[in-house]
């Protein structure tokens, strides 16, 4: 009788250890997949922000400019950041300057190696104070920051991959 009880106790302990080990293995695999999603989001965000920085002007007044004939007060006002009148707010192909991306959101598919990832991306654009980058300036400046918040559409357990990336554009007199 005692041996039967000891055998049942040993069996229960073995079962608990096995279940905990399987749960631990599952969590490690789950976190690995979330990291893979985060790496894909970083890859996508880097490409997007570099493309935006290389293909759009700093501000509407700098579109097509070949020399610096403007001051910071000529730039888009702080409360008017976003797409301009002649642009379609749902189509980033019509955006010609950086602040057109303020408030723009899109769902995208990103292919990396043999995997396909679905992301939701939201952009915000703001002026920066060059002397105090952590403060919001009261008027336009020669520096803007674009921030992209990228979130995976795929949920792994109770987690989503979310990455926030920033790039700063500074206009200078060296066109």
N, C-alpha and C positions, 0 to 999 in steps of 0.2 A: 504494500500500500504506500509506504513512504517513497519507494523508488518510483512509483507511478506519479506521485505528486511532484517529486523532483524532476522527473522527465517532462511533465506538463509545464512546470515552471521554466525549465531550460528552453523548451519549445517556444514559450511566450516571449522570453527574453530574446531569443534568436529572431523571432518574428518582428519584434519592436525594433531591433537593430537594423534588420533588413528594410523595413518600411522607412525608417529615418534615413538610411543610406540612399534609398531610391529617391526620396524627397530631396535630399541634398544634391544628388546628381541632376535631377530635374531643374532645380533652381540655378545650378551652374550653367546648364544648357540654355535656360531661359535668359540669363544675364548675358551669355555669349551672343545670343541672337539680338538682344537689345543693343549690344555694343556694335554688332554688324550693321544694324539700322542706323546707329549714330554715325558710324564711319561713312556710310552711304550719304547721310544727310550733310555731313561735313564736305564730302566730295562734291555733292550737288550745290551746296551753298557757296563754296569757293568758286566754282565755275560760274554760277549765276552772278555773284557780286563782281567778279572780274569782268564779265561780259558787260554788265551795267556800267561799271566805271570806265571801260574802254570805248563804249559806244554812245554815251550820252554826255551832253554838255553839263557844266556845273549848274547853270541857271538859264532861264529863258533868254536873258539879255546877253549871255555868252554864246548862244547858238550861232555858229558861223563866224564868230569874232576872230580876227587875226591879230589884234592888238588890244591892249587893256585901255579902254577909253571909258570906263565906268567906275563907279564907287560902290561900296557895300550897300548904300542906301538905294541903289538902282535894282537890287536883287528882289526876288519874290518876298513879300512880307511874311512874317512868321505865321499869321493866321490864314494865309492863302496857299500854303504848301499843298500839293496834290496836282492832279492833271489839269491842264489848261483848257480853255474853251474849245479849241479846235481838235482836241484829242479825245479818243474814246477811252473812258476810265476802265473798261473791261478788256482792253486790248493793248498790252504793253508794247506792241510793235509800233504804236502811234506816239509813244513817249520819246521826247527829244532832250529832256534835261532831268537831272537827278531827282529833283523834288516831285516830279510827276509820279514817282513810285510811292509817295506817302499815302498810306491807307489802302494800297493795292494788295489784293489777296488772290491766290490761285491754287488749284489742285494740279499736281504734275506727276508724271511718271518718269522715273530716272532709271536708266539701265546702266549697271556697273558689272563688268565681267559677264557672267551668265545669269545674273539675278536682276529682277525688275522690282523696283520699290515705288510705292505711292506716298507722296508727301503733300502736306498743305503748307503753303508758305505765305507769310504776312510781312509786309514791309512797312517800316516807319522811317521818316527822314526828318532830321532836325538840324538847326544851326548849332555850332559849337562856339564857345568863347575860347579863342586860342590861348588866352592868358590863364584861364581857369576852366579846363575841359569838363569838370564835373558840375558846372553851373549852367543854367539856361540863360542865354543872352537876351537882352530886352529888344534887340533889333538885329536885322540880318548882319552876318559877318562873312569873311572870306573862307570860312570852313563849314562844311556840312558833313553829317554822319548819316549813313544809311545802315539800318539794322534789319536783318532778315531773321525771323523766327520760323524755324522749320520743324514741323512735327510729323511723325510717321502716321499714316492712316492705319497701319497695322498695329494691333495691340497684342503684346506678348504677356499673357497672364493679366496682371493688373498694371502693366507698364507700357508706356509709349516712349519712343525715342524723341527727344526734343533738344534742338540745338539752336543757340542764338549766336549769330555772327554779325560783326560790324566792320565797316570800312569807312575811312575818313577821306574826303576830297577837300583839297585846299587849292584855291585859285591864286595864281601868282602872275606876275607880269611877263613870265617866260612862256609865251604861247608856242 
